[in-house]
Amino acid sequence: MLTLGHMLIGWNHPHYLQWEMTTPNKTPPGADPKQLERTGFGVDQLRDDNLETYWQSDGSQPHLVNIQFRRKTTVKTLCIYADYKSDESYTPSKISVRVGNNFHNLQEIRQLELVEPSGWIHVPLTDSHKKPIRTFMIQIAVLANHQNGRDTHMRQIKVYTPVEESSIGKFPRCTTIDFMMYRSIR
């Protein structure tokens, strides 16, 4: 698992994940695996805000990306960036989104069929009453790729929480001149 801010992003796959390079001759054979991850396409590339990089799976499907939080977290939306023109058979065509407290109690909340996606895919993470869910874990499972591709490219993943109002926003606005004179501390 990789710690990224308040979020843990990891993967659960029966095979070791290999990071493929866009410039294959940049890192010589036998190079340090950490160097491959820095210049290659591993988990860090899912959150680097660069649409030119990607995480690549290796092995049989489903390919899983697991996002674990240190504490139960309210989440509102999951966004995945996919680019069929760049990735062709590596582009997911069927994705399952699951949530739960751990690997043993994950429940599917959304299943998406993607047709040559190009851009951000927004997945609402809400319950049956349209309220954001609270969870310890989100799992993204790539069930199929376009053109029956075997491996997957995921360019970016973002998880959004609801915006919380500050206590200041709960008070009525000061509109009279008398109130406005005392609205700030000097």
Summary of the structure (lengths in Angstrom):
residues: 186
radius of gyration: 20.7
end to end distance: 48.1
largest distance: 73.9
contacts: 487
relative contact order: 0.21
helix: 18%
strand: 40%
